Amino acid sequence: MAFFFNRDTKVFMEWSYDGASANTALFEIPVLDGFSFSQGTNTSEVTLNEAANSTGYSKRGRAMFTDSFAPAEWSFSTYMRPTLSTSGTAGASGNHAGGSNEVFAVEGPLWASMSANTYDRAIGSSGTGDFANNAATYEPKHFDWGNSNQVTLGTFNMYFVLGAAKDNSTGVYETGQDGVTVYKLVDCSTGTASIDFDIDGIAQIAWSGQAKNIDEVLAINTGTSASTYANGDALATTTTLGLIRQGVDSTSNFIRQKLTNLALTFDISDATGTVNNSALDVAADGTTDTDYGSNITLTGGNITIENNLSYLTPETLGQVNLPLGHVMGTRTVSGNFTCYLNDTANGSRDLFERLQESRGVITNNFDLKFSIGGSSEANHCNVHVANAHLELPTHSFEDVISVDVNFHGLSTDLSSSTAADATNEVAVTYAAG
């Protein structure tokens, strides 16, 4: 009997650069302790509860039926790992990006899966890419939600290989060989990405999502050539481009949280309500923005992006139904940041006071630029929330008094059919050096 340990597990994501099967690769996703995946069932019961018959006998009991399998749930955390490519072509010889000194993130495919239906359509300022024609210079460093207003987004298969670190044959991980068990999560969707600012730690992202079902499979092949199983009676399937793990073994592509800074500006032109001559209108001219960022230093915070997806499952009687697939719900971007209360001009105290006194402002509008790891550092990640509505800050009375500010990322124009206005709640851009 062999035991399975968390530390021996590897996770792989089967995902296409552009939706074409010829450009499908197996991306290795290094995860942290605490990962999980599970699937439950939806059941119904029939109960009996009757009065006694002439002999005093009363039927009591119940019957149980499995109606359907619930969507599988998965979650794990990864480090934020911006990386520079070396040379070669993206998708070839294990390369994630193309060319030399192109920026990519080891966890980039996960960002793509929650913001578009292919890797291509998630990157670039316009939300488009061209892997098929530009693999030699492919640079997936910027993720916006320009192509996220879809009924469904990209699905992928995810493999949890238990015992992978102990396998002597890393080309094919085979269930039952060398203490390995391979679980496949079919047609996964990414629902949530959450970034916490733990200023004493390394930048991390908590991911979660759903899948149609969980299967224990015979094997996963990380190569591009079919290989026989150990018992010799079948072939392990492959991805066309094989295993992509560029940057996984690097020790220099992490981000230190304590260097994080925030640029915070009140954008008076996009606020609604009685803005002119309000407390937020510091210049009292109705046109001048106010910069708070240089006087607000973070002590913590969070950014959460949520797709609110749901899986549809039929309800046919007399059979166990399986989930058909997902549909997207409301996209929400929210979070909070904490800082010490200070009396500097345009500092945290002024921010609280002006928000409190501007009772005629219906939607305030702040431009938030989080530079996770520091804007001047080689390795960092910029999260831009261009249209943030701030709630009233709350005070925390500890040794040093601080304030906690909740915010909500909004689009410029909810009703617009133009992606630049309707889907610009957030953008994520990596930098590496």
ROMI-897020 format. One record per atom (N, C-alpha, C, O): residue in one letter; x, y, z. Coordinates in steps of 0.1 Angstrom, whole numbers, plus 5000, padded with zeros to 4 digits. Example, Ala and Ser with C-alpha at 12.3 -4.5 7.8 and 13.67 -1.06 7.14 Angstrom:
2
A513249435078/A512349555078/A513249675078/A514249675085/S512849785071/S513749895071/S512950005079/S513450115080/
***
This chain:
433
M500849885000/M500050005000/M500950125000/M501850135008/A500550224991/A501350344990/A500450464994/A499250464991/F501050565001/F500350685004/F500650794994/F501650784987/F499750884992/F499951004983/F500151124992/F499351155001/F501151204988/F501451324995/F501251454986/F501551444974/N500751554992/N500451684985/N501751724977/N501651774966/R502851724984/R504051774978/R504551704966/R505451754958/D504051584963/D504451504951/D503551534939/D503651464929/T502551614941/T501551644930/T501951744920/T502651844924/K501651714908/K501851814897/K500551844890/K499651754889/V500351964885/V499052004879/V499452054865/V500352124862/F498652004855/F498852034841/F497452094835/F496452044839/M497652184826/M496452254820/M496552234805/M497452274799/E495552164800/E495552144785/E494752254778/E493452264780/W495452334771/W494852464766/W495452494753/W496552474750/S494652554744/S495052594731/S495452744730/S494752824736/Y496552774723/Y496852914721/Y495752994714/Y495453104718/D495252934704/D494253004695/D492952924692/D492252964683/G492752814699/G491552744697/G491752624687/G490852534687/A492852624680/A493052524670/A493752404677/A494552414686/S493252284674/S493852164680/S495352144678/S496052094686/A495752204666/A497152194663/A498052284672/A499252264672/N497452374679/N498152464688/N497852444703/N497852534711/T497452314706/T497052284719/T498352234726/T499052144721/A498552284739/A499752244746/A499352204760/A498152224764/L500252144767/L500052104781/L500952194790/L502152174791/F500252294796/F501052384805/F501152334819/F500152294825/E502352334824/E502552294838/E502252414847/E502852524845/I501352394857/I500952504866/I501452464880/I500952374886/P502552524885/P503052494898/P502052554909/P501852674909/V501552464917/V500552504927/V501152494941/V502152434943/L500452564950/L500952564964/L500052464972/L499052414968/D500552444984/D499852354993/D498452404996/D498252524997/G497452314997/G496052354999/G495152344987/G494052384987/F495652284976/F494752264964/F493652164968/F493752084977/S492652164960/S491552074962/S490752054949/S490652144941/F490051944948/F489051924938/F488151814943/F488451724950/S486851834939/S485851744944/S484551754936/S484351844928/Q483751644937/Q482451654929/Q481451584938/Q481651474944/G480251644939/G479151584947/G478051544938/G478051554926/T476951494944/T475751454937/T474551534942/T474551574954/N473651544934/N472351604937/N471351494939/N471151414930/T470651484950/T469751364953/T468451414957/T468251534961/S467451324956/S466151354961/S465651234969/S466151124966/E464751244977/E464251134985/E462651134985/E462051234984/V462151014987/V460750994988/V460450935002/V461150835006/T459650995010/T459350955023/T457950895025/T457050945018/L457850805034/L456550755038/L456150795052/L457050805061/N454850835054/N454450875067/N452950865067/N452150955063/E452450745072/E451050715072/E450450675085/E451250645095/A449250685086/A448550635099/A448650485100/A448950415091/A448250435112/A448250285114/A447050215107/A445950275106/N447350095103/N446250015098/N445549945110/N445749975121/S444649855107/S443749795117/S444549705127/S444149685138/T445849665123/T446649585132/T447649675139/T448449625147/G447649805137/G448549905144/G449849915136/G450749985141/Y449949865124/Y451149875116/Y451150005108/Y450250035101/S452250075108/S452450205101/S453750205093/S454850185099/K453650215080/K454850215072/K455550355074/K455050455073/R456850335077/R457750455078/R459050425071/R459550315072/G459650525065/G460950505058/G461050605047/G460350695045/R462150585039/R462350665028/R463150595017/R463850495020/A463150645005/A463950604994/A464750714989/A464350834989/M465950684984/M466950794980/M467250764965/M467450654961/F467350874957/F467650874943/F468750974940/F468651084944/T469650934932/T470651024926/T470051084914/T469851014904/D469851214914/D469351284902/D470351324892/D470251304880/S471551374898/S472551434888/S473851444896/S473851444908/F474951454888/F476251494894/F476351644894/F476051714884/A476651694905/A476951844906/A478251874898/A479051784897/P478351994893/P479652034887/P480852014897/P480652034909/A481951964892/A483151954900/A483652084904/A483552184897/E484252094916/E484752224921/E486252204923/E486752094927/W487052304919/W488552294920/W489052434925/W488452534923/S490152424932/S490752554937/S492252524940/S492552414944/F493052624939/F494452614943/F495052754942/F494352844937/S496252774947/S496952904947/S498252884939/S498852784939/T498652994932/T499952994925/T500653124929/T499953224933/Y501953124927/Y502653244928/Y502453324915/Y502253264905/M502653454916/M502753544904/M504153534899/M505053574906/R504353484887/R505753464882/R505953514868/R505953444858/P506253644867/P506553704854/P507953654850/P508853654858/T508153624837/T509353564832/T509753614819/T508853644811/L511053624816/L511453654803/L511853534795/L512453444800/S511353534782/S511753424773/S513153434770/S513853544771/T513753324765/T515153324761/T515253334745/T515753434740/S514853234738/S514953234724/S513953124719/S513453044727/G513853124706/G512953014700/G511553064697/G511253184698/T510652974694/T509353004691/T508352954701/T508552844707/A507353034704/A506352994714/A505652854710/A505352834698/G505552774719/G504952644717/G505852534712/G505452414711/A507052574708/A508052474704/A509152454715/A509552554721/S509552334716/S510652294725/S510352344740/S511252384747/G509052344744/G508752374757/G508652524760/G508552564771/N508752614749/N508752754751/N507352804753/N506352764746/H507152894763/H505852954766/H505653074757/H504553084750/A506653164756/A506553284747/A507553264736/A508353164736/G507653354726/G508553344715/G509553454716/G509453554722/G510653424709/G511753524708/G512553534720/G512453454729/S513253644721/S514153674732/S513653794740/S513353894734/N513653774753/N513253884763/N511753924761/N511354044763/E510953834757/E509453854757/E508953814770/E509353714776/V507953894775/V507453874789/V506253784788/V505353794780/F506253684798/F505053604800/F504953564814/F505853594822/A503853514818/A503653464832/A503353314832/A502653264823/V504053244841/V503853104842/V502353064843/V501952964837/E501653144851/E500253124853/E499353184843/E498153194844/G499953244832/G499153314822/G497953244816/G496953314814/P498053114813/P496853054807/P495653054816/P494553054811/L495853064829/L494653074838/L494053214836/L492753224836/W494853324835/W494253454833/W493453454819/W492353504819/A494053384809/A493453384796/A492053304797/A491053354791/S492053194805/S490853114805/S489653194812/S488453164809/M489953284821/M488853354827/M488453484820/M487553554825/S489153524810/S488953654803/S488653634788/S488253734782/A488653514783/A488453494768/A488253354766/A488353264775/N487953314753/N487853174750/N489053114744/N489052984742/T490053184741/T491353134738/T492453214744/T492253334748/Y493653164744/Y494853244749/Y494953374740/Y495153484746/D494853354727/D495053474718/D494153584721/D494553704721/R492853554724/R491853664725/R491853724739/R491053814742/A492853684748/A492853744761/A494053844762/A494053924771/I494953844753/I496153924754/I496054044745/I495354054736/G496954144748/G496954264740/G495954364745/G494954334751/S496254494742/S495454604746/S494054594740/S493054644746/S493854524729/S492554514722/S491954374725/S490854344720/G492654294733/G492154164736/G492254064725/G491553964725/T493254084716/T493453994705/T494853954704/T495754024709/G495153844697/G496453804694/G496553724681/G495553714675/D497653684678/D497853604665/D498953504666/D500053524660/F498653404674/F499753304677/F500153234664/F501353214662/A499153204655/A499553124643/A500553194635/A501353124628/N500553324634/N501453404625/N502553464632/N503553514626/N502453474646/N503553554653/N504053474665/N504453524675/A504153334663/A504653254674/A506153284678/A506553264689/A506853344668/A508253374670/A508453494679/A509453514686/T507453574681/T507453694689/T506253704699/T505953814704/Y505653594701/Y504453584710/Y504753634724/Y505753574730/E504053724729/E504353784742/E503053804750/E502453904750/P502653694757/P501353704765/P501553764779/P501553694789/K501753894779/K502053964792/K500854054797/K500854084809/H499954084788/H498854174791/H497554104790/H497254044779/F496654104800/F495354044799/F494354144802/F494254204813/D493454164793/D492254244795/D491054164793/D491154054788/W489854224795/W488654144794/W487854194782/W486654184782/G488554234772/G487954284760/G487054184752/G486154224745/N487354064754/N486553954747/N485853864757/N485653744755/S485553924769/S484853844779/S483353854779/S482653784787/N482753944771/N481353954771/N480753844762/N480253874751/Q480953724766/Q480453604758/Q479553524767/Q479653534780/V478753444761/V477853354769/V478753244776/V478453214787/T479753194769/T480653104775/T482053144772/T482353214762/L483053114781/L484453144779/L485153014777/L484652904777/G486453024776/G487352904773/G487252794783/G487252824795/T487152674778/T487252554787/T488552474784/T489052484773/F488952404794/F490252334792/F490152214801/F489252204810/N491052114799/N491151994807/N492252024817/N493352074813/M492051984830/M493051994840/M493451864846/M492551784849/Y494751834847/Y495151704852/Y495851724866/Y496751804867/F495451654876/F496051644889/F496851514889/F496151404890/V498151514889/V498951394889/V499451364903/V500451434906/L498851284910/L499251254924/L500451154923/L500451054916/G501451194931/G502651114931/G503651134919/G504551054917/A503351244911/A504151274899/A505651284903/A506451244895/A505951354914/A507351374917/A508151254920/A509351254919/K507451144922/K508151014925/K508250924912/K508950824913/D507650974901/D507550884889/D508950884882/D509550994880/N509450764879/N510750754872/N510650784857/N511650804851/S509450784852/S509250804837/S508350924836/S507150914836/T508951044835/T508151174834/T507551204821/T506751294820/G507851124811/G507251144798/G505851104798/G504951174792/V505450994804/V504150944806/V503850914821/V504450834826/Y502950994827/Y502450964840/Y501350864839/Y500250904834/E501550744845/E500550644843/E499950594857/E500750564866/T498650594857/T497950544870/T498350404873/T498350314864/G498750384885/G499150244889/G500650214887/G501050104891/Q501450304882/Q502850284880/Q503650384888/Q503350504887/D504650334895/D505550424903/D504750514913/D505150624916/G503650454918/G502850534928/G502150654923/G501950744930/V501650644911/V501050764904/V499550734902/V499150624899/T498750834904/T497350834901/T496950964893/T497351074898/V496350954882/V496051074874/V494551094874/V493751014870/Y494151214878/Y492751264877/Y492651364867/Y493451464866/K491551354859/K491351454848/K490051524851/K488951464853/L490051654852/L488951744853/L488551794839/L489251864833/V487351754835/V486951774821/V486251904819/V485351934827/D486651974809/D485952104805/D485852194817/D484752234821/C487052234822/C487152324833/C486852474829/C487052504817/S486352554838/S486152694836/S486752764848/S486552714859/T487352874846/T487952954857/T486953054862/T486553144854/G486553054874/G485553144879/G486053264887/G485553374886/T487153244895/T487553344904/T489053354904/T489753254905/A489653474904/A491053504907/A491053604918/A490453714917/S491853574929/S491853664940/S493353694944/S494053594947/I493753814945/I495053854948/I495053924962/I494354024964/D495753864972/D495853924985/D497153994987/D498253944982/F497154114993/F498354184996/F498954155010/F498554225019/D499654055011/D500354025023/D501754075022/D502654015015/I501954195027/I503254275024/I504454205029/I505554245025/D504354095037/D505554025042/D505753895034/D506653825037/G504953875023/G505053755016/G505453765001/G505853874997/I505253664994/I505453654980/I504053664973/I503153594977/A503953744962/A502653764956/A502053634951/A502753554944/Q500753614954/Q500053494951/Q498753524945/Q498153634947/I498153424938/I496853434933/I496053314937/I496553194935/A494853324943/A493953214946/A492953194934/A492253284931/W493053074928/W492153044917/W491052944921/W491352864930/S489952954915/S488852854917/S487952854905/S487852944898/G487352734903/G486452724892/G485752594893/G485652524903/Q485152554882/Q484352434881/Q484652354868/Q485352394860/A484152234868/A484352144856/A483152054855/A482352044864/K483051984843/K481951894841/K481951774850/K480951744857/N483151714851/N483251594859/N484751564862/N485551614856/I484951464871/I486251424875/I486451274870/I485551194874/D487451244863/D487651104859/D489051064863/D490051144863/E489150944868/E490450884869/E490850824856/E490250734851/V491950864850/V492350824837/V493650744837/V494350734847/L493850664826/L494950574826/L496350644826/L497250594833/A496450754819/A497750824818/A497550964813/A496550994807/I498651034814/I498851164807/I500151164801/I501151134808/N500251204788/N501451204781/N501951344779/N501251424773/T503151374784/T503651514783/T504351534770/T504751654767/G504551434762/G505251454749/G504351474737/G503151494739/T504951474726/T504151494713/T504051364705/T503351364695/S504751254710/S504651124703/S503951034712/S504151024724/A503050954705/A502250854713/A503150754719/A504150704713/S502850714731/S503650614739/S502750504744/S501650534748/T503250384744/T502450274750/T502450274765/T503450324771/Y501450224771/Y501350214785/Y502350104790/Y502850024782/A502550104802/A503449994808/A502849854805/A503649764803/N501549844805/N501049704802/N500949684787/N500649564783/G501349784778/G501449764764/G500249744756/G500249714744/D499049774762/D497849744755/D497049874750/D495949864745/A497649984751/A497050114747/A498050224744/A499250204747/L497650324738/L498450444736/L498050564744/L496850584746/A499050634750/A498750754757/A498550864748/A499350884739/T497450944749/T497151054740/T498151164743/T498751174754/T498251254733/T499251364734/T498551494731/T497451494725/T499251604734/T498951734728/T499851764717/T500951714717/T499451844708/T500251864696/T501551934699/T502551894693/L501552034708/L502752104711/L503552044723/L504652094726/G502951954730/G503551894741/G503651974754/G502752064756/L504551954762/L504652014775/L505352154775/L506352164769/I504652254781/I505152384782/I505452414797/I504552424805/R506752424800/R507052454814/R508152554816/R508852554826/Q508252644806/Q509352744806/Q509052834819/Q507952884821/G510052864826/G509952944838/G509652874851/G509752924862/V509152744850/V508752674862/V509852644872/V509652654884/D511052624866/D512252594875/D513052714879/D514052704886/S512652834874/S513352954877/S513252994892/S512152964898/T514253044898/T514253094911/T514253254912/T514353304923/S514153314900/S514253464900/S513053524894/S513053644891/N511953454893/N510753514887/N509553524897/N508453504893/F509853564909/F508853584919/F508753734922/F509653814918/I507653774929/I507353914932/I507253924947/I506553854954/R507954024952/R507954054966/R506854154969/R506854274964/Q505954124977/Q504754204980/Q505054334987/Q504354434984/K506054344995/K506254465003/K506554584995/K506454695000/L506954564983/L507354674974/L506154724967/L506254824959/T504954674969/T503754714962/T503354864965/T503454904976/N502954934954/N502455064956/N501155094949/N500855014940/L500555194952/L499255234947/L499255374941/L499555464949/A498755384929/A498555524923/A497055544923/A496255464917/L496555644930/L495155664933/L494755804929/L495255904934/T493855824919/T493455954914/T491955964912/T491355874907/F491356064918/F489956094916/F489756154902/F490256264899/D488956084894/D488756124880/D487356204880/D486356144879/I487456334881/I486256414883/I485356404871/I484056424872/S485856394859/S485056394847/S484156274845/S483056284839/D484456164852/D483656044851/D482756014863/D482055914863/A482856104873/A481956094884/A480556144881/A480456224872/T479556094888/T478156134885/T477556194897/T477956164908/G476456274895/G475856334906/G476256484907/G476756544897/T476156534919/T476556674921/T478056674925/T478356674937/V478856684914/V480256674916/V480956814918/V481756834927/N480556904910/N481057044910/N480857104924/N479757104930/N481957154929/N481957224943/N481657124954/N481357174965/S481756994952/S481656904963/S483056894969/S483956954965/A483056824980/A484356804987/A485356734979/A486556764980/L484956644970/L485856574961/L486456664950/L487456634944/D485756774947/D486156874938/D487156974945/D486757084948/V488356924947/V489356994956/V489657134950/V489857234957/A489857134936/A490157264930/A488957354928/A489157474924/A487857304931/A486557384930/A486357444916/A485857554914/D486757364906/D486557414892/D485857314883/D485557334872/G485557194889/G484757094882/G485457014871/G484956934864/T486757044870/T487556974859/T488856914864/T489356824857/T489456954875/T490756914879/T490656784887/T490056784897/D491456684883/D491556554890/D492356574903/D493156674903/T492256484912/T493056494925/T493856364927/T493256254926/D495156384929/D496056274931/D496256244945/D496656324953/Y495856124949/Y496056074963/Y497155974964/Y497655944975/G497555914953/G498455804954/G499855824960/G500355734967/S500355944959/S501655964964/S501655974979/S502755974986/N500455984985/N500356005000/N499655895007/N499355905019/I499455784999/I498755665005/I499655545003/I499855504992/T500155485014/T501055375014/T500255255019/T499755255030/L500255145011/L499455025015/L500054955026/L501254945028/T499154895034/T499554805045/T498854665042/T499254565049/G498054655032/G497354535029/G496254555019/G495954675015/G495554455015/G494454465006/G494154344998/G494854235000/N493254354988/N492854244980/N492154294967/N491554394967/I492354214957/I491654234944/I491054104940/I491754004939/T489754104938/T489053984934/T488354004921/T487554104919/I488553914911/I487853914898/I486953784898/I487453674899/E485653804896/E484753694896/E483853684884/E483253794880/N483753574878/N482953554866/N481553514869/N480653524861/N481253464881/N479953424885/N479353324875/N478153334872/L480153224871/L479653134861/L478853024868/L478953004880/S477952954860/S477152844865/S477052734855/S477152764843/Y476952614859/Y476852504850/Y475352454849/Y474652454859/L474952424837/L473652384834/L473552224834/L474452164828/T472552174841/T472452024842/T470951994839/T470052044845/P470751894829/P469351854826/P468751784838/P469451744847/E467451764838/E466751704850/E465851594845/E464651584848/T466351504836/T465551394830/T465351294841/T466251244848/L464051244842/L463751144852/L464251004848/L464350984836/G464650924857/G465050794854/G466450774850/G466850664846/Q467250874851/Q468750864848/Q469550964856/Q468951064861/V470750934857/V471651024864/V472251124854/V472951094845/N471851254856/N472251354846/N473551414849/N474051424861/L474351454839/L475651514840/L475551654836/L474751694827/P476451744841/P476451884837/P476751894822/P477551824817/L476051984815/L476252004801/L477452104798/L478152074789/G477452204805/G478452314803/G478152434811/G477052444817/H478952534810/H478752654818/H478152774810/H478252774797/V477652864817/V477252994811/V477753104821/V477953074833/M478053214815/M478653324823/M477553404830/M476553434824/G477853454842/G477053544849/G477653684849/G478353724840/T477253764859/T477753904860/T479253894863/T479753824872/R480053974856/R481453994859/R481554094870/R481054214868/T482254064880/T482454164891/T483954174894/T484654074895/V484354294897/V485754324901/V485554404914/V484954514914/S486154364924/S486054424937/S487254404945/S488154324942/G487354474957/G488554454965/G488554554976/G487554624979/N489654564983/N489854664993/N491354694995/N492254614991/F491654805000/F493054835004/F493054905018/F492154975021/T494154875025/T494254935039/T495555025039/T496554995032/C495455125047/C496655215048/C496455285062/C495455285068/Y497555335067/Y497555415079/Y496855545078/Y496855605067/L496155585088/L495455715088/L496555825090/L497255825099/N496655915080/N497656025081/N496956155078/N495956165071/D497656265082/D497056395080/D497856475069/D497756595069/T498556395060/T499156465049/T498156515039/T497056455038/A498456625033/A497556685023/A497256575012/A498156515007/N495956555009/N495556454999/N495956315004/N496256224996/G495956295017/G496256165023/G495056085026/G493956125022/S495155985035/S494055905038/S492955975046/S491755945044/R493356065055/R492356135063/R491556225053/R490256235055/D492156295044/D491456385035/D490556295026/D489356335023/L490956175022/L490156095013/L488856055021/L487756065015/F489056015033/F487855975041/F486856095043/F485656085040/E487456215046/E486556335049/E485856375036/E484656405037/R486556375025/R485856415012/R484856315007/R483756365002/L485056185009/L484056095005/L482856105015/L481656095010/Q483056135027/Q481956145037/Q481156265034/Q479956265036/E481756375030/E481056505028/E480456515014/E479656605012/S480856435005/S480356454991/S479056364989/S479056274982/R478056404996/R476756324996/R475956344984/R475056264982/G476256444976/G475556454963/G476256374952/G475656374941/V477356324954/V478056244944/V477556104944/V477656034954/I476856064933/I476255934932/I477255814930/I477255714937/T478055834919/T479055734916/T480355814916/T480655894906/N481255794926/N482555854925/N483455774916/N483055654914/N484455824910/N485255744901/N486755774903/N487255884902/F487455664907/F488855674910/F489655574901/F489155464898/D490755624897/D491655544889/D492655474898/D493455544904/L492655344899/L493455274908/L494555194900/L494155114891/K495755214903/K496855134896/K497755074907/K498555134913/F497454944909/F498254864918/F499554814911/F499354744902/S500654854916/S501954794911/S502454694921/S503154724931/I502054564919/I502354464928/I503854424927/I504254384916/G504554444937/G506054424936/G506754554934/G508054554934/G506054664932/G506754794930/G506954824915/G507554754907/S506554944911/S506654984897/S508055004892/S508254994880/S508955024901/S510355044897/S511154914897/S512354904893/E510554804901/E511254674902/E511154604889/E510154614881/A512154514886/A512154444873/A510954344873/A510254344863/N510754274883/N509554174884/N508454244891/N508454264903/H507354274884/H506154324891/H504954294882/H505054254870/C503754324887/C502554304880/C501654424882/C501354464894/N501154494872/N500254604873/N498854564872/N498454504862/V498054594881/V496554564880/V495854704880/V495954774890/H495254734869/H494654864867/H493154854867/H492554794859/V492554924877/V491154934878/V490855084875/V490955174883/A490455104862/A490355244857/A489155324862/A489255444863/N488155254866/N486855314870/N486355254883/N485555164883/A486955294894/A486655234907/A485655324915/A485955444917/H484655264920/H483755334929/H484155294944/H484155174947/L484555394952/L484955374965/L483855384975/L483055474974/E483755294985/E482855304996/E483555395007/E484755425006/L482755435016/L483255505027/L484355425035/L484055315039/P485555475037/P486555405045/P486055385059/P485355465065/T486555275064/T486255235078/T487555245086/T488655205081/H487455285099/H488655295107/H488955165114/H487955095119/S490155135116/S490555025124/S491455075136/S492555125133/F490955065148/F491655125159/F492555015166/F492154945175/E493855015161/E494854925167/E495955015172/E495755135174/D497154955173/D498355035178/D498555155170/D498755265175/V498455135156/V498455255147/V497155255140/V496755155134/I496455365141/I495055365135/I495255365120/I496055435114/S494355285114/S494355265099/S492955275093/S492055275101/V492855285080/V491555285074/V491555175063/V492555135057/D490355125061/D490155015051/D489155065041/D488055115045/V489455065028/V488655115018/V488255005008/V489054935002/N486954985007/N486454884997/N486154954984/N485755074984/F486454884973/F486154944960/F485554844951/F485554724953/H484954894940/H484254814930/H484654864916/H484554984913/G485254774908/G485654814895/G484454814885/G483754714884/L484254924878/L483154934869/L483554964855/L484755004853/S482754934846/S483054964832/S482755114829/S481955174836/T483255164818/T483055304815/T481555324811/T480955424815/D481055234803/D479655244798/D479055104798/D479355024789/L478155074808/L477654934809/L476854894796/L476854774793/S476254984790/S475354954778/S476154954765/S475554924755/S477354994765/S478155014752/S478354874746/S478554774753/S478354874733/S478654754725/S480154754722/S480654654715/T480854854725/T482354864723/T483054804735/T482854844746/A483954714732/A484654644743/A485454734751/A485554714763/A486054834745/A486954924752/A486155004763/A486755044773/D484855014762/D484055084772/D483254994781/D482955024792/A482854874775/A481954794783/A482654684791/A482054624799/T483954664788/T484654554795/T485954594801/T486954514803/N486054724805/N487354774809/N487454794825/N488054884830/E486754704832/E486854704846/E488254684852/E488654744862/V489054604845/V490354564850/V491254524839/V490754474829/A492554544841/A493554494832/A494754454840/A495154514850/V495354344836/V496554284843/V497754284834/V497654224823/T498854344838/T500054344829/T501254304837/T501554364848/Y502054214832/Y503254164838/Y504454234833/Y504554274821/A505454254841/A506754304837/A507854214843/A507654164855/A508954184836/A509954094841/A511354154837/A511454224827/G512354114844/G513654164840/G514754074847/G515954104845/
***
